[in-house]
Amino acid sequence: MKRLLIRQTIKSLAKPFYPPSFAATPASAAAAFPGSIPPLGRISAASTFHTAFPRANPSCATTPRQLQPRLPYASCTDRSARIDLRRRATQRRAMSDAASAAQLIESAKKLAAIRAVDEHLLPSYKYVGIGSGSTVVYVVEAIVSKGPAFYSGMTFIPTGSQSKGLIRNAGLTLCNLDERPVVNGSPVALDVAFDGADEVDRDLNLIKGGGACLFQEKLVAIAARKFIAVADSRKQTDRLCTKWKAIPIEVLPLAAPSVLNRLHAMGSPEAAVRSGLPSKAGECVTDNGMWIIDAPFQPLLLPSELTAGVDGKGAKGVWEINTLAAELLAIPGIVEIGLFHGFNGEQAVGLGKDLQAQKPVAAYFGMPNGQVEVQRA
């Protein structure tokens, strides 16, 4: 008999509870108590959680205490939910802002490439150098947009495997640097070369080599009558090694330890061999089978900034760009450095000398406002 009574009691407690005047239907309870949550079903007898009426409803005072709702603390739950929603909204805004900024940068680079091609690529040109910088994609697009009648007589010289694929995929005529025709005992000069830059100072000296193609990029720049740099405004600076901190240096793998020791002594204690990650494990290997060392230096002085007290010869790690370049190239095991300095092609032609001209005659920068700024020699 006791078991039967207990069982009946449990069944009665498991039914949703309403005050007598509203016991007919959940709908009547919901109508009488606006904002209340109607019961969703049966609950266990051991539970004191009931969803018929909110805790704040004064009518709950007439219900047995054990059947009054014990909701989780709304303040804690709601606060956590609000914080989570705000966090997600902030993340979405940040992602949207980053995407918009990236789109602006790419649009600026494209405009700079179009203007550079319009002003420096003539239909009469025969040999055109194509670099490996990220802006060169837009340079090739600008060339192709002019139509086959414009570029069909041109041959394009790549600075590496990346630009070689870019030229081939665009349907342009490809020729390696060492396959150029020889005239009067010398390979023909390139009419113009287009490439990007990692950093450009106010004298049009460059740092290049972020893509590990610096040796071939320099060979193409030297082979061209004029070299045009195309970049976005983030690459502009007064002195090299200000934004792009490290100079890329291409070295023989066998000589890397001794080169690093020399760089540390010259004022670059953080010089290190570049890793190939995330694309591949181990060291970064160039198209020539060499390694890349990234050597951070203090911002490099321009020749015009040298004074009696500052000679730019490395005292306290302070270097003038041409002096540092000469010192680096004198280190055994260094194949080439990512400093493009000295003269540009037009200056070399004007002087009538083979000066291994490396600097651009102009740099085209895409600005965030959609304009293109041109820096000329």
C-alpha positions in Angstrom: 0.0 0.0 0.0 2.9 2.4 0.8 4.5 1.7 -2.5 1.2 2.5 -4.3 0.8 5.8 -2.5 4.4 6.8 -3.3 3.9 5.9 -6.9 0.7 8.0 -7.2 2.4 10.9 -5.4 5.3 10.9 -7.9 2.9 10.8 -10.8 1.0 13.8 -9.5 4.1 15.8 -8.8 5.4 15.1 -12.3 2.4 16.9 -13.9 2.8 20.6 -14.9 1.4 22.8 -12.1 -1.1 25.7 -12.6 -3.0 27.6 -10.0 -6.6 26.3 -9.8 -8.1 29.2 -11.9 -5.7 28.4 -14.7 -5.4 24.7 -14.6 -7.3 24.1 -17.8 -4.6 24.7 -20.4 -1.1 26.1 -20.7 -2.5 28.7 -23.1 -4.7 30.1 -20.4 -1.7 30.4 -18.1 0.4 32.1 -20.7 -2.4 34.6 -21.4 -2.8 35.4 -17.7 0.9 35.8 -17.1 2.5 37.7 -20.0 6.1 36.9 -20.5 5.9 33.6 -18.7 7.3 30.4 -20.2 4.7 27.7 -20.7 5.7 24.2 -19.6 7.4 22.2 -22.2 6.7 18.8 -20.8 6.8 16.6 -17.7 9.7 16.9 -15.3 11.1 14.5 -12.8 9.7 14.5 -9.3 13.1 15.0 -7.8 13.5 18.3 -9.7 12.3 21.5 -8.2 12.8 23.3 -11.6 9.5 24.4 -13.0 9.1 26.7 -16.1 5.4 27.6 -15.7 6.0 31.0 -14.1 9.0 33.3 -13.8 10.5 33.7 -10.4 9.6 37.4 -10.4 5.9 36.8 -10.9 4.0 37.6 -7.7 1.5 34.8 -8.4 4.2 32.3 -7.6 3.8 33.3 -4.0 0.6 31.2 -3.9 2.3 28.1 -5.3 4.0 25.5 -3.1 7.7 26.5 -2.6 9.0 23.2 -4.0 7.2 23.9 -7.3 8.3 27.5 -7.7 10.8 27.9 -10.6 14.5 27.8 -9.8 15.9 29.2 -13.0 19.7 29.7 -13.4 20.8 33.2 -12.4 19.7 35.2 -15.4 22.3 37.9 -14.7 25.2 35.5 -15.1 23.9 33.7 -18.0 22.7 36.8 -19.9 26.0 38.6 -19.1 28.0 35.7 -20.5 25.8 35.5 -23.6 26.1 39.3 -24.2 29.9 39.2 -23.8 30.1 36.3 -26.2 27.9 38.1 -28.7 30.0 41.3 -28.4 33.2 39.4 -28.8 31.9 37.7 -31.9 30.7 41.0 -33.3 34.1 42.6 -32.7 35.8 39.7 -34.4 33.5 40.0 -37.4 34.2 43.7 -37.6 37.9 43.2 -37.3 37.9 40.5 -40.0 35.7 42.8 -42.2 38.1 45.8 -41.7 41.1 43.6 -42.4 39.5 42.3 -45.6 38.6 45.8 -46.7 42.2 47.1 -46.0 43.6 44.2 -48.0 41.3 45.0 -50.9 42.4 48.6 -50.8 46.0 47.6 -50.9 45.5 45.2 -53.8 43.5 47.9 -55.7 46.3 50.4 -55.1 48.9 48.0 -56.3 46.9 47.3 -59.5 46.5 51.0 -60.2 50.3 51.5 -59.8 51.1 48.7 -62.1 48.7 50.0 -64.8 50.2 53.4 -64.7 53.8 52.1 -64.7 53.1 50.0 -67.8 51.3 52.8 -69.6 54.2 55.2 -69.1 57.2 52.8 -69.6 56.2 50.0 -72.0 56.4 51.1 -75.6 55.1 49.1 -78.6 58.6 49.2 -80.1 60.2 47.4 -77.2 61.6 43.9 -77.8 62.8 42.6 -74.5 61.0 43.1 -71.2 62.0 41.9 -67.8 59.3 40.5 -65.4 60.2 40.3 -61.7 58.9 38.2 -58.9 57.2 40.7 -56.6 53.5 40.5 -55.7 52.7 43.5 -57.8 54.1 41.9 -60.9 50.9 39.9 -61.3 49.2 43.2 -62.0 52.0 44.3 -64.3 51.4 41.2 -66.5 47.6 41.8 -66.4 48.2 45.3 -67.6 50.4 44.1 -70.4 47.9 41.5 -71.5 45.0 44.0 -71.4 46.7 45.9 -74.2 46.0 43.0 -76.6 48.2 40.7 -78.8 48.8 43.4 -81.4 50.7 45.4 -78.7 52.9 42.7 -77.2 53.2 40.0 -79.9 56.6 41.3 -80.9 57.9 41.3 -77.3 59.9 38.7 -75.5 59.7 38.5 -71.7 62.6 37.6 -69.4 61.7 36.1 -66.0 63.6 36.5 -62.7 62.7 33.1 -61.4 60.4 30.1 -61.6 57.4 32.1 -60.2 57.6 34.8 -62.9 58.4 32.2 -65.5 55.0 30.5 -64.8 53.3 33.9 -64.8 54.6 34.7 -68.3 53.8 31.3 -69.6 50.2 31.3 -68.2 49.6 34.7 -69.7 50.4 33.5 -73.2 53.4 35.8 -73.5 56.7 34.8 -75.3 59.2 33.5 -72.8 63.0 33.6 -72.9 65.5 33.0 -70.1 68.1 35.6 -69.3 70.9 33.5 -70.6 69.1 32.8 -73.9 69.1 36.3 -75.2 70.6 37.0 -78.6 74.2 38.1 -78.7 75.0 41.3 -80.6 78.6 42.5 -81.0 79.8 40.0 -78.4 77.2 41.0 -75.8 73.7 39.8 -75.0 71.1 42.4 -76.0 69.9 44.7 -73.3 66.4 44.6 -72.0 64.4 47.7 -72.9 62.7 47.8 -69.5 62.2 45.6 -66.4 59.3 45.7 -64.0 59.6 44.4 -60.4 58.3 44.9 -56.9 60.2 45.9 -53.8 60.2 45.2 -50.1 61.4 48.7 -49.2 62.2 51.9 -51.0 64.1 54.8 -49.5 63.9 58.4 -50.7 67.0 57.9 -53.0 65.3 54.9 -54.7 67.6 52.4 -53.1 65.7 49.1 -52.6 65.6 46.1 -50.4 64.5 43.0 -52.3 64.6 39.3 -51.7 61.5 38.6 -49.6 60.6 36.0 -52.2 64.1 34.5 -52.2 64.7 35.5 -55.9 67.1 38.4 -55.3 70.1 37.1 -57.3 68.1 36.7 -60.6 66.1 39.8 -59.8 69.4 41.8 -59.7 70.7 40.2 -62.9 67.6 41.3 -64.7 67.7 44.8 -63.2 71.3 45.2 -64.3 70.5 43.9 -67.8 67.8 46.4 -68.3 68.2 49.9 -69.7 65.7 51.1 -67.2 64.2 49.3 -64.2 60.7 50.3 -62.9 59.7 49.4 -59.3 56.0 48.9 -58.5 54.7 48.7 -54.9 52.2 50.0 -52.5 52.6 52.9 -50.1 53.7 50.6 -47.2 57.0 50.1 -48.9 58.0 53.8 -48.8 60.5 54.9 -46.1 63.3 57.5 -45.6 65.9 54.8 -44.8 66.2 51.2 -45.6 65.9 48.7 -42.8 63.3 50.9 -41.1 60.1 48.9 -42.0 61.7 45.9 -43.6 64.3 45.2 -40.9 66.5 42.6 -42.5 68.6 42.5 -45.6 68.2 39.2 -47.5 71.5 37.6 -48.4 72.0 34.7 -50.7 74.8 32.4 -49.5 76.4 29.1 -50.3 75.0 26.6 -47.7 78.5 25.4 -46.8 79.6 29.0 -46.0 76.5 29.9 -43.9 78.1 29.5 -40.4 81.1 31.6 -41.3 79.0 34.3 -43.0 76.7 34.4 -39.9 79.7 34.9 -37.6 80.9 37.8 -39.8 77.4 39.4 -39.9 77.1 39.2 -36.1 80.4 41.1 -35.8 79.3 43.7 -38.3 76.3 44.8 -36.1 73.7 42.2 -37.0 73.5 39.9 -34.0 70.1 38.6 -35.0 71.2 37.5 -38.5 69.9 33.9 -39.2 69.2 31.5 -41.9 65.7 31.8 -43.2 63.4 28.9 -42.6 61.5 27.2 -45.5 58.4 26.9 -43.3 55.4 26.8 -43.7 55.7 25.6 -47.3 58.5 23.1 -46.5 60.7 22.0 -43.7 64.3 23.0 -43.4 66.1 26.0 -44.8 64.8 28.3 -47.5 66.4 27.2 -50.7 66.6 29.5 -53.7 66.1 28.6 -57.4 69.9 28.5 -57.5 70.2 26.0 -54.7 71.5 28.6 -52.2 70.3 29.6 -48.7 68.9 32.9 -47.6 70.2 34.7 -44.5 68.1 37.6 -43.2 70.4 40.1 -41.5 68.7 43.0 -39.6 70.7 46.2 -39.4 70.0 49.6 -38.0 68.4 52.0 -40.6 71.0 52.6 -43.3 72.4 56.1 -43.9 72.2 57.8 -47.3 75.4 59.2 -48.7 74.0 62.7 -48.2 73.7 62.0 -44.5 77.4 61.4 -43.8 79.1 63.9 -41.6 82.6 64.3 -40.0 81.4 62.5 -36.9 79.4 59.8 -38.7 81.2 58.0 -41.5 78.8 55.1 -41.9 81.5 52.5 -41.7 79.9 50.3 -39.1 80.8 52.1 -35.8 78.2 51.1 -33.3 76.4 49.2 -36.1 75.7 52.4 -38.1 76.2 51.8 -41.8 75.9 53.9 -45.0 74.2 51.8 -47.7 77.0 51.7 -50.3 79.7 51.0 -47.7 77.7 48.2 -46.2 76.9 46.7 -49.6 80.7 46.6 -50.5 81.5 45.0 -47.1 78.9 42.3 -47.5 79.9 41.4 -51.0 83.5 41.0 -49.9 82.5 38.2 -47.4 83.5 34.8 -48.9 80.4 32.6 -49.4 78.0 35.5 -50.1 76.6 35.1 -53.6 74.4 38.3 -53.7 72.7 40.7 -51.4 69.2 42.2 -51.4 70.4 45.8 -51.5 69.8 47.5 -54.9 71.9 50.6 -54.8 74.4 52.8 -56.7 73.3 53.9 -60.1 70.2 53.4 -62.2 70.3 52.3 -65.9 69.7 55.8 -67.3 72.6 57.2 -65.2 74.9 54.4 -66.4 73.9 55.1 -70.1 74.5 58.8 -69.6 78.0 58.2 -68.2 78.8 55.7 -70.9 80.0 53.1 -68.4 79.0 49.6 -67.3 78.2 50.5 -63.7 76.1 47.4 -62.9 73.1 49.7 -62.6 70.6 48.3 -60.1 68.4 51.1 -59.0 65.0 51.9 -60.6 64.6 55.1 -62.5 61.1 55.4 -61.0 59.0 53.8 -58.3 55.2 53.7 -58.6 53.3 53.5 -55.3 49.6 52.7 -55.0 48.2 54.9 -52.2 45.3 54.0 -49.9 43.2 56.8 -51.3 43.3 55.2 -54.7 45.9 57.6 -56.1 49.3 56.6 -57.5 52.4 58.4 -56.3 55.5 58.4 -58.5 59.0 58.8 -57.1 61.6 59.5 -59.8 65.4 59.6 -59.8 
